[in-house]
Protein backbone atom coordinates (compact mmCIF):
# COMPACT_ATOMS: atom_id res chain seq x y z
CA UNK A 1 0.00 0.00 0.00
CA UNK A 2 1.10 3.52 -0.72
CA UNK A 3 1.66 6.05 2.05
CA UNK A 4 -0.45 8.68 0.27
CA UNK A 5 -4.14 9.21 0.92
CA UNK A 6 -6.45 7.82 -1.72
CA UNK A 7 -9.99 8.78 -2.64
CA UNK A 8 -12.83 6.26 -2.64
CA UNK A 9 -16.32 6.63 -4.05
CA UNK A 10 -18.70 5.02 -1.59
CA UNK A 11 -22.09 3.51 -2.28
CA UNK A 12 -24.84 1.83 -0.33
CA UNK A 13 -25.80 -1.78 -0.79
CA UNK A 14 -28.31 -3.48 1.49
CA UNK A 15 -27.62 -1.01 4.30
CA UNK A 16 -23.81 -1.34 4.15
CA UNK A 17 -21.38 1.25 2.79
CA UNK A 18 -18.81 0.05 0.26
CA UNK A 19 -16.04 1.98 -1.46
CA UNK A 20 -14.13 1.68 -4.73
CA UNK A 21 -10.99 3.50 -5.84
CA UNK A 22 -12.25 6.68 -7.48
CA UNK A 23 -9.60 6.35 -10.19
CA UNK A 24 -11.46 3.23 -11.42
CA UNK A 25 -14.79 5.09 -11.74
CA UNK A 26 -15.54 6.08 -15.32
CA UNK A 27 -18.99 7.52 -14.67
CA UNK A 28 -22.20 7.25 -12.64
CA UNK A 29 -25.52 6.78 -14.45
CA UNK A 30 -29.15 6.49 -13.41
CA UNK A 31 -30.60 3.03 -13.84
CA UNK A 32 -32.00 2.36 -17.32
CA UNK A 33 -33.17 -0.87 -18.93
CA UNK A 34 -30.49 -3.18 -20.32
CA UNK A 35 -30.36 -5.77 -23.09
CA UNK A 36 -30.57 -9.19 -21.43
CA UNK A 37 -28.19 -11.95 -22.51
CA UNK A 38 -29.59 -15.49 -22.31
CA UNK A 39 -27.63 -18.10 -20.34
CA UNK A 40 -25.81 -15.64 -18.08
CA UNK A 41 -25.61 -15.71 -14.27
CA UNK A 42 -28.51 -13.96 -12.51
CA UNK A 43 -26.29 -11.16 -11.28
CA UNK A 44 -25.39 -10.22 -14.88
CA UNK A 45 -28.44 -8.09 -15.66
CA UNK A 46 -27.46 -7.55 -19.31
CA UNK A 47 -25.46 -5.11 -21.39
CA UNK A 48 -25.68 -1.50 -22.50
CA UNK A 49 -24.11 0.41 -25.37
CA UNK A 50 -22.08 3.21 -23.79
CA UNK A 51 -20.74 5.43 -26.56
CA UNK A 52 -19.94 2.49 -28.81
CA UNK A 53 -18.67 0.13 -26.10
CA UNK A 54 -20.70 -2.87 -24.92
CA UNK A 55 -20.72 -2.73 -21.10
CA UNK A 56 -22.00 -5.63 -18.95
CA UNK A 57 -24.19 -4.57 -16.01
CA UNK A 58 -23.80 -6.49 -12.74
CA UNK A 59 -26.32 -6.28 -9.89
CA UNK A 60 -24.09 -6.09 -6.80
CA UNK A 61 -26.85 -7.28 -4.47
CA UNK A 62 -27.10 -10.51 -6.40
CA UNK A 63 -23.32 -10.72 -6.91
CA UNK A 64 -22.94 -10.66 -3.11
CA UNK A 65 -25.83 -13.12 -2.60
CA UNK A 66 -28.13 -10.48 -1.11
CA UNK A 67 -31.89 -10.36 -1.69
CA UNK A 68 -32.79 -8.52 -4.90
CA UNK A 69 -34.97 -5.41 -4.61
CA UNK A 70 -36.97 -3.27 -6.99
CA UNK A 71 -34.88 -0.47 -8.43
CA UNK A 72 -35.83 3.04 -7.29
CA UNK A 73 -34.92 6.58 -8.25
CA UNK A 74 -31.75 6.28 -6.10
CA UNK A 75 -30.56 3.13 -7.88
CA UNK A 76 -27.51 3.91 -9.96
CA UNK A 77 -24.98 2.21 -12.20
CA UNK A 78 -21.35 2.95 -11.44
CA UNK A 79 -19.25 2.27 -14.53
CA UNK A 80 -15.85 0.95 -13.48
CA UNK A 81 -12.74 0.16 -15.51
CA UNK A 82 -9.83 -2.06 -14.52
CA UNK A 83 -7.18 0.33 -15.81
CA UNK A 84 -6.74 3.86 -17.04
CA UNK A 85 -5.88 2.63 -20.55
CA UNK A 86 -8.54 2.24 -23.22
CA UNK A 87 -8.00 -1.53 -23.34
CA UNK A 88 -9.12 -2.19 -19.74
CA UNK A 89 -12.27 -4.12 -18.87
CA UNK A 90 -15.32 -1.88 -18.36
CA UNK A 91 -18.26 -3.06 -16.22
CA UNK A 92 -21.28 -1.29 -14.73
CA UNK A 93 -22.32 -2.20 -11.20
CA UNK A 94 -25.87 -1.60 -9.97
CA UNK A 95 -25.97 -0.26 -6.40
CA UNK A 96 -28.73 1.06 -4.13
CA UNK A 97 -27.32 4.61 -4.01
CA UNK A 98 -24.11 6.59 -4.23
CA UNK A 99 -22.98 7.94 -0.87
CA UNK A 100 -19.79 10.06 -0.63
CA UNK A 101 -16.22 10.50 -1.82
CA UNK A 102 -13.76 10.03 1.02
CA UNK A 103 -10.03 10.65 1.18
CA UNK A 104 -8.61 7.73 3.16
CA UNK A 105 -5.18 7.63 4.75
CA UNK A 106 -3.57 4.15 4.45
CA UNK A 107 -3.16 3.96 8.26
CA UNK A 108 -6.98 3.92 8.46
CA UNK A 109 -7.27 0.83 6.24
CA UNK A 110 -7.21 -2.52 8.00
CA UNK A 111 -7.38 -6.08 6.74
CA UNK A 112 -10.94 -7.37 6.55
CA UNK A 113 -12.04 -10.08 8.98
CA UNK A 114 -13.40 -13.38 7.71
CA UNK A 115 -17.05 -12.80 6.77
CA UNK A 116 -17.91 -16.45 6.23
CA UNK A 117 -20.56 -16.83 3.52
CA UNK A 118 -22.08 -13.35 3.89
CA UNK A 119 -19.70 -11.64 1.43
CA UNK A 120 -17.26 -13.14 -1.01
CA UNK A 121 -14.16 -11.79 0.75
CA UNK A 122 -11.93 -12.17 -2.32
CA UNK A 123 -13.42 -8.87 -3.54
CA UNK A 124 -12.52 -6.97 -0.35
CA UNK A 125 -9.38 -4.86 -0.30
CA UNK A 126 -9.78 -3.78 3.31
CA UNK A 127 -11.88 -1.96 5.88
CA UNK A 128 -11.53 1.80 6.29
CA UNK A 129 -12.51 3.85 9.31
CA UNK A 130 -13.87 7.23 8.22
CA UNK A 131 -15.84 9.66 10.39
CA UNK A 132 -16.51 7.00 13.04
CA UNK A 133 -17.93 4.51 10.54
CA UNK A 134 -16.50 1.50 8.76
CA UNK A 135 -16.46 1.31 4.97
CA UNK A 136 -15.84 -1.96 3.14
CA UNK A 137 -13.29 -1.20 0.42
CA UNK A 138 -13.59 -3.33 -2.70
CA UNK A 139 -10.75 -4.30 -5.01
CA UNK A 140 -11.98 -3.18 -8.45
CA UNK A 141 -9.50 -5.41 -10.26
CA UNK A 142 -10.81 -8.55 -8.52
CA UNK A 143 -14.41 -7.36 -8.71
CA UNK A 144 -14.09 -6.97 -12.49
CA UNK A 145 -12.16 -10.20 -13.04
CA UNK A 146 -13.42 -11.40 -16.41
CA UNK A 147 -12.92 -15.10 -15.61
CA UNK A 148 -15.14 -14.83 -12.52
CA UNK A 149 -17.65 -12.48 -14.11
CA UNK A 150 -18.33 -14.61 -17.16
CA UNK A 151 -17.57 -18.10 -15.92
CA UNK A 152 -21.01 -19.24 -17.11
CA UNK A 153 -20.94 -17.27 -20.37
CA UNK A 154 -17.59 -17.78 -22.06
CA UNK A 155 -19.23 -17.18 -25.46
CA UNK A 156 -20.03 -13.58 -24.44
CA UNK A 157 -16.62 -12.64 -23.00
CA UNK A 158 -14.73 -11.70 -26.20
CA UNK A 159 -17.29 -9.04 -27.11
CA UNK A 160 -17.68 -7.37 -23.72
CA UNK A 161 -15.86 -4.04 -23.49
CA UNK A 162 -14.89 -4.04 -27.18
CA UNK A 163 -16.00 -1.20 -29.47
CA UNK A 164 -19.00 -1.94 -31.68
CA UNK A 165 -18.16 -2.10 -35.36
CA UNK A 166 -19.71 0.83 -37.22
Secondary structure, DSSP 8 states (H G I E B T S, - for coil): --SS-EEEEEEEETTEEEEEEGGGEEEEEE----B--TT--TTEEEEEEETTEEEEEEEHHHHTT-------TT-EEEEEESSSSTTS-EEEEEESEEEEEEEE-GGGEE-----TTSS-GGGEEEEEEETTEEEEEE-HHHHT-HHHHTTT-HHHHTTTTSB---
